[in-house]
Amino acid sequence: MSVLVVGLSHKSAPVATLELAAVSGDALAKLIHDLGRAEPVAETFVISTCNRVEVYADVDRFHAGLTAIYELLARHCGMPATELTPHLYVHYEDRAVNHLLAVASGLDAMVVGEDQILGQVRSALKLAGEVGTLGRVLGDLGRVALRTGKRARAETAINQLGASVVSVGIELAAQSLGTTGNQPLAGQPLAGQPLAGQLLAGQRVLIVGAGSMSALAAATATRQGAARIMLANRTRKHAERLAAKYDGTVVDFTELPRAITGADLVISCTGAAGHVITADTIAAGRELVILDLAMPRDVDPAVAGLPGVTVIGMDVLSEHGTVAQAQDVAAVRAIIEAELAAYQQATDAATVAPTVVALRTKAAEVVDAELARLAGRLSADGLSGHALDEIAQTVRRVVDKLLHAPTVRVKELAGSPGGEEYAAALRVLFDLDPRAVEAVTRAATEQEASQ
């Protein structure tokens, strides 16, 4: 089995395509379920965020797995595979593992080093576990990815700037509101420094939605000195929870047009399937900045054509980024390389483990049989039970010491070119029954399935 990644992100696809591919809630669970049922796929999980949709799968055949994932993604997006595939990227085996570690570390993010992606990877693994498509291979890989992401943030300054999609969006919004310095040229990275204090001083901010992104928006707006924070969500109690935490005011979702009229900045990040804010929602002649952080978009594209209205969406944000220090990026890449090497070594060792287990099992059976025969002969000579125990322990220690070097060495050599040949040599030299090796592998698989 081998790890395969098929995905699209802000680097490979326009917002319109990402919008079609975006998936959450029940639709995400269904996609994972359908992927798990595909014949070449043994395990799978999906990372779906505002700027990426990536399918990770453990497949037994590359081309068959790739075809199955292509077809399911295209069906989900509602577009022909011929239109979707030009925007997809594919990574396989070591490159797939390396890509996941880079994603978890924040190196592949729209805002380099942002913290949110680590939580999103954790959520993706959790959901796959609940759906039943996460097994040993991807479960182990997921744990390595989470550990790598934590190390990147703890051992380097990659996220020292505290930047996120929300903070970059608010900085651009503040520039449009005229509460900060000159706006950078389109496509020019932001300075990458922490947001200067009070960027939203005196501004009235309406946040539409009550998920994790909305919570981050509320926290950032509060920290940046917003004069008033209003929250609107279809489920009112979720908005009330955020309002209590950030001293905000809850607005009934049915009164969204009135709330927009009383805001200078609207930050929308719901999980709605359709547009939440349309041209009819906004009063004519309003000077307004809207930050649309949702995928699919919350704001109807027609809104951007209204006089006085500025819409900052993911397409605009993708043209800006933060400048991470070269030494921090290099330090994170060194962590990724170390974690990748350790993962490869563990994976290679696992491939020869059934042979090692079968060898030790056969040795134990031979020792037990010989000790039983010896005990029957020596007991007649009046040898004490204690002496027989000492003899048994000595024989077992001798056998363990003789097997230690070859079994450790075969695990070390498993990752070298032709590594499987060393395990095959053990099977031949010790005359191991192939059925015994297969039984160990089968037992491990069945144990994983029952967990």
N, C-alpha and C positions, 0 to 999 in steps of 0.2 A: 504494500500500500504506500502511496505517496501523497504529499500535501500539494494541493492545487489552489491558486487564488485567481479569481476572475472578478474584476471590478471596474468602476469608473469613479472619477473624482473631479474636483475643481480643476485639476491639472490636465484632464483628458477630455472633458465633455463640457459643452455649454450649459448654462443654467436650465434652459428649456428641456434638455435631455435628462439632466439630473432630477428635474422636477417630476418627470414621468417615472423615473426609477425609484424615487424616494418612497420609503415604505415604513410603516410603524404600526403599533397596536396589533389587532387581529390579523391584518393583512401581512404583517411581518411574520407572525407565528405560522400562518398558512404557507408562506413562501418557504420557510425553513422546513416545515413538514413535507412539502412537495419535493424539495431538494433531497431530503433524507430518504424518500421513497424511490428516487432515481436509481436504477440498477447498478451503475458503476460507483455510486457514492455510498461509502460506509458510515461516514460521520460528516457533520457540517455545522457551521454557524455563520451568521451574517452580521456584519457591522454596518449599520445604517445611520448616518448622521446628516446634518444639513449640507455637508459638502462631499460625502462619499457613500457609495453602496458597494460593499465588497463581500463576495461569497468565498468562504474558506471551506475546503472539502478534502477529505481523505478518500482518494479514489484508487481503484485497482488498475485502471487503464487511462492513460492521459487523454487520448483523442475522444474516447467514449465519454469520459467525464466532462471534458470541455464542451462537447456537443450538447450534452444533457443540460449543463448549466446555462449555456447560450440560449437554448430554446426556452427554458423556464424563465430566465430574465426577460427575454423578448416578449413572452406571453404576458408576464406580469406588467411590463411597461406598456403593452398594447401597441407595439410598433414592430415592423418587420425586422428580423434578425440582421438583414443586410444593412439596415439603417443604424442599428444599435452597435454592431460589432466594431465599426471603425473607432468608437469612443472607448472601447474596453481595453484593459491591459491584462496580461496573463503572466503569472509567476509560478514556477514549478519547483518542487523539492527545496533545495537549499535557498534558492532565490525567494521562494514563497515564505519560508521561515524568516529570512532576513527582512523581507518587506513588513511582516507583521511586527517584528521587533522595532523597526523604524517608526511604524505607525503608533505603537504604544508609547514610544519615547518622545513623540511629538515632532519628529524630524520631517514627517510627510504632511504635517498639518498646514492649513491655510495661514495660521499664525504659529510660527515655529515655536515649539516648547509649550504650547498651551496645555493646561491641565485636564480639560474636559474629556479629551479623547481616552484617557486612561479609564475613567468611569464608564465611558461608552463601550470600551472593549470588555470590561467586567460585566456590564449589562448584557452584551451580546452572548457571552459565555453562559451566563445565568439563564437566559431565555432558551438557549439551545438545550441546556440541561433539563429545563422544564418540559420542553417539547419532546425530548427523548432522542436527540440527534447528536449528543456529545458523548464520545467514548474516551478510551484511554489515550489514543494518539493526539487528538485535538485538545483533550482536557489537559494533558501534560504540556502541550505547546502553549496553551492559554496561560497556564501558570508561569511558564518561562517568560512569556510576553509581559505579564503583569509585574513580575519581579524585575524585568529589564526596565520597564517604565518607571518603577519606583526608584531603582538605582540611578537612572538618568537624572531624576529630579533631586535626589538626595546627595549625589556625589558630584554633580556639576551645577553650573549656574544657568542651565538652558532655559529654565522658567523663572529666573530671578526677576524679569521685567514684569511678571504678573499679567502679561498680555493675553487676550482671548479674542474670539470673534466679536463678542459683546463690547469689549473695551475699545477695539479698533473701530467698530461701528459707531460707538458713542463719540469717539474723537472726531470722526468724519462728520457726524451730525452736529457737533459743537461748532465745527468750522462753518457749516452751512447756516447755523443759527447766529454766527458772528460773535461767539463767546470765547474764541481762541484765536490763534495766529492765522497766517495765510494757509489756504488749502493747498496741499501738494498737487503736483501735476498728475493727471490720470496715469495710473500704472506705477507711480513712484512710491517706493516703500515708505512707511512712516518711520519716524526716528527710532522707534523701538524702545523708547524710554517710558517709565511709568507715567500714566496720565497725570498731567499737572492738576493740582487741586482746584475744585470749584469750576470745572468746565461747564457745568449746567446751572451755575448760580442764577437764581431768579427764574428759571425755566419750569414750566408745568409739564410733567411727563405722564403719559398714559401708557400703561403696559397691558397688552392684550395677550392673555394666556396665563397659565399658572404652573407650568412645568419647571424643570431644572434651569432651562435657558432664561425663563422669565424671572426666576429667583435670582439668577446672576445679574440680570438687567436691573432688577430692583436694588440689589446690593450696590451695584456700580453707580446707578443714578443717585442713590442716597449719599454715597461717598463723594460724588462729584457735586454735591450741594444743590440738588434740585429743590426748588421752592415747594413743590407739591408733587406727590406721587399718587396716581389713580390706577386701580387695577380692575380689569374686566375679564371675566371668564364664564364660559357656559355653565360650569359647575360652580356656583357662587361660593360654596364653603372653601374651595381651594383658593379662591381669590382672597377670602377673608383670612385664611391662614397666613398668606404672604403679607397682607395689609397689616396684620397685627405685629408681624416681625419687623416691618420697615416703616411703621407709622404712616401707612397709606390709607387712601379712601377707596372703598369698594363701589364700583359702578355697575349697575345692572346691565347684563349683556344686551338686553333689548334696547337700551338707551345709548348704544355705542355712538350713533351720530352726534348726540348732544355732548357726550364726553369728549369726542374728537374736537368739537368746536371750542372746548375749554382747555385744549392742550397746545403746547408749542412743539412738543416732540412726541410722536407715537412710536412705541417699540412693539412690534407684533411678532409673536413666536408661538403660534398654536400648532396643533397637530391636525388641523382641519383639512379635509380633502378638497374643499373648494375655496374660493376667495372670501375672506372675511371682511375686507375693506374694499369697497367699490367706489366709483365716482359719485354715485348717489349718496354715499355715506358722508361725503365731505361737503360742507357748505361752500358756496361759490365765493371766490375772492379771498379765501383763507391763506395766510402765510403759515406754512406748516412743513415740518420735516418728518418723514416716516422712515423708520429703520425696520426693514422686513428681514427677519432672521429665520423665517420658516422655510421649509422645503417639504412639500411643494409650497409655492409662494402664497402668502396670505393676502397680498395686495394685487388687485387687478392691474395689469400693465397700463390700462387706460388712465389710471390715477396720475401717472407720471406726466401726463399731458395737461393736467389742470394748472391754470395760472397760479403762481405762488407756491406750488407744492413741489417739494424735493423728495424723491424716493431713493433711498439707499438700500439696494438689495444685495444678494449674494454675488451677483455679477460684478457689482462695483467693489465689494469687499475683496473679491478674488484678485483685483488689480492692485491691491495694497497688501502689504505684509509688514512684519517686523524684521529688523535686521539683527539676527543672532550673532554673537561673537564667534569668530572662526574657531577659537580655542575650545569654546563650549561644544560646538558641533563636533569637533574632532574628538573630544573627550567622550561624548555620547556614542560616537561611532566605535570607539575602542571598547566601550562596555558592550555594545551590540556584538562585536566580533568575539569577545570573550564568552558571552552567553551562547552565541551560535555554536562556537567550538565545543562548549560543554554539552549542549543539547545534541550535537552530532555524535559525540563520543558515547553519550548515554543511549542514543538510538541504535548505534552500531552494536553496542554491548548487548542490547535487548534482543538483537537478531540471533545471537549465538547462545542466549540464555537457555533455550530449550535443550540444546545439545549438552550444555554444562550440567543442567539439572538431571538429564537422562544418564549422564556419565556417573554422577555422584549417587544417583539412585541405584544403578547397577553395582557400583562398588560397595554400597551399604548392604545390598542383598547378598553379595559374595561373602562379605565379612560376617554377616549374621549366620549364614549357612555354615561357614567354617568354624565359627565359635561354638555353634550348637553341637557340631560333630566333636570338637575338642572337649567340650564340657562333658559329653557323654563318656568319653574315654578316661578323662582325668578324675571324674567323680568316683569311678570304681577304685581308683588308687588312693582315695581318701583325701583328695585336695580340698581345702576349705572353700566355702563360697566367697570369702573375701579375696582369696588368691585368684579365683576365677574372674572376679570383677576387675582386678588389677590387670590381668592378662588381656581381658576384653578392651579395657580403656587404652592399653598400650597399642594393641593391634589397630584400633580405630584411629589413634593419633598418627601412627605410621602411615596409614592409607591416606589420611587427610593431608599430611605433609607432602606425600608423593604427588597428590592430585592438585595441590595448591598452585604450584608454578605453572603447569600447562593450562589450567583453567583461567588463571588471571591473565596469562600471556595471550590466550586466544581472544579474550575480551579486548585487550589493548590493540591487537592486530586486526580486529573486526573492521575498523574504519580505514585500513590501508587498502591499496589496490589489490583485488583478489582476496579480500578478507574472508569471504565465505569459504574459500578453499581450506583455510586453517580449521574451521569447524568441521568441514567434510573429512579432513585428515583425522581428526579425533574420532569421528564416527567409524572410520575404517580401522584405525589402529586398535580401538577398544571393542570392535565388533558390536557396535550399538545397534539395536533393532530400530529401523526407521519408524516403526509403528510406535515405539516408546517416545521418540522425539515428537512425533505428531500428536501423541496423547497429551504431552506437556503443553504444547501450543494450544490445543483444543480446550484443555482445562482452564488455561489462562484467559482465553477468549470468553468462555462461558461464565467465568467469575466476573469479568468486566461487565458482561451483559446483565448480570443479576444485580449489580451495584446501582 
